[in-house]
Amino acid sequence: MISHTAKDNKSLEASEQGGMRIGLGKTTRRAYGFDEIALVPGDRTLDMDLCDISFRLGKYDFAVPIIASAMDSVVDPKVAVTLGKLGGLGVMNLQGIQTRYENLEEIYEKIAACDNASFVTVMQELYKAPIKEELIAKRIESIKSQGVITAVSVTPNVAEQYGPIAAAAGCDILFVQSTVTGIEHKSVQGTPSLNLARFCKTIGIPVVVGNCVTYKTALELLETGIAGLLVGIGPGAACTSRSVLGIGVPMATAIADCAQAKKTFMERNGGAAPVMIADGGMAVGGDICKAIACGADAVMIGSPFAKATEAPGRGYHWGMATPSPVLPRGTRIKVGTTVSLSQIMNGPAGTDDGTQNLTGALKTSMATLGASNLAEMQEVEVVIAPSILSEGKVYQNAQQLGMGRK
């Protein structure tokens, strides 16, 4: 006779109610990435000129719901200014090489010139240089002076140190980012963790926090007074957290779960809610469309912009945790250099793979789906479609053209 413990019964009960198990001792559920879903047209279409893709973050309005990741290969002051004038937002990393070195040409050249066997060591050495607080102010002022909204990123452990410096220099929006952000952090040393609620009240500018992928954590973070929440752990093109740490949730599911937390927050509190920003894992226009349809209000992307002629990475793109002195969780990938930021953002596209004219792709998708704004785009039907990228694409795959291009 086989006996079951209370834990066994709970696991079996969850399975019978629609859950899944990877074995008798672990209940689980299915999660989906962008490549496994598709958007379904409804009963109307629109002229794309009627599609409004603007969104609001804090007290600022943006014409385009596309944000450039706070990566040294993607955003420097020049790129931030260009994206700002195009209607988007570029976020500069305050703990990267922009604030460690006055003159950056030689630093970027060293990163681009090293081989695959040595680049982690090279980066670890370059990122050992101390952060210069005077460079924080200088970089921010160089963006702000061009009349665009200025945003920078810091990790939670130094937010209270560098956040006020950034705000005093004219920063408009502060991103507080780490691989995983929760509402509570325990330290062996007993040092206090960042109190998000207090920080948001005292810093004086909108705060965006990330990253998270679960309903419960998202809801708790939304209650702290943040202006936005970054959703996504490990999907970035240069990130290796999923391999090194085994952590992550496919983006379609992560966004949908966190978007539900936003709905709960609005039901409880009424009025406006913080924006959901899908962060990472989007390489083409279709990915951005799917992210919005799953519930995101905006997206943050890195590798698509790293290809721009203005990008500082010289055709390379690397993860924020690549220079970690203890456990690197990112790599350097070669993305090449294609066209200008303007073409990548607003076209015209010179390729057929969805990497250029991202706003055109979003508007065309919305028009086809009958969504006149982002809120309506979030309500379109989504289906599970594991063959969506391969069905009927035999010739493209064989010839590595269009959707078959690797």
HELIX and SHEET records of a PDB file:
HELIX    1   1 ALA A    6  GLU A   16  1                                  11    
HELIX    2   2 PHE A   34  GLU A   36  5                                   3    
HELIX    3   3 MET A   48  LEU A   50  5                                   3    
HELIX    4   4 PRO A   77  LYS A   85  1                                   9    
HELIX    5   5 ILE A   97  THR A   99  5                                   3    
HELIX    6   6 GLU A  105  ALA A  113  1                                   9    
HELIX    7   7 PHE A  119  LEU A  126  1                                   8    
HELIX    8   8 GLU A  133  LYS A  144  1                                  12    
HELIX    9   9 PRO A  156  VAL A  158  5                                   3    
HELIX   10  10 ALA A  159  ALA A  168  1                                  10    
HELIX   11  11 LEU A  196  ILE A  203  1                                   8    
HELIX   12  12 TYR A  215  LEU A  222  1                                   8    
HELIX   13  13 SER A  241  VAL A  244  1                                   4    
HELIX   14  14 MET A  251  ASN A  269  1                                  19    
HELIX   15  15 GLY A  285  ALA A  293  1                                   9    
HELIX   16  16 SER A  303  ALA A  306  1                                   4    
HELIX   17  17 LEU A  341  ASN A  346  1                                   6    
HELIX   18  18 LEU A  358  LEU A  369  1                                  12    
HELIX   19  19 LEU A  374  MET A  377  1                                   4    
HELIX   20  20 VAL A  394  GLN A  399  1                                   6    
HELIX   21  21 GLY A  402  GLY A  404  5                                   3    
SHEET    1   A 2 MET A  20  GLY A  23  0                                        
SHEET    2   A 2 LYS A  26  THR A  28 -1                                        
SHEET    1   B 2 ILE A  37  VAL A  40  0                                        
SHEET    2   B 2 GLU A 381  ILE A 384 -1                                        
SHEET    1   C 2 PHE A  55  LEU A  57  0                                        
SHEET    2   C 2 TYR A  60  PHE A  62 -1                                        
SHEET    1   D 9 ILE A  66  ALA A  68  0                                        
SHEET    2   D 9 LEU A  89  ASN A  93  1                                        
SHEET    3   D 9 ALA A 151  VAL A 154  1                                        
SHEET    4   D 9 ILE A 173  GLN A 177  1                                        
SHEET    5   D 9 VAL A 207  CYS A 212  1                                        
SHEET    6   D 9 GLY A 228  VAL A 231  1                                        
SHEET    7   D 9 VAL A 275  ASP A 279  1                                        
SHEET    8   D 9 ALA A 298  ILE A 301  1                                        
SHEET    9   D 9 ILE A  66  ALA A  68  1                                        
SHEET    1   E 2 TYR A 316  TRP A 318  0                                        
SHEET    2   E 2 ARG A 332  LYS A 334 -1                                        
END                                                                             
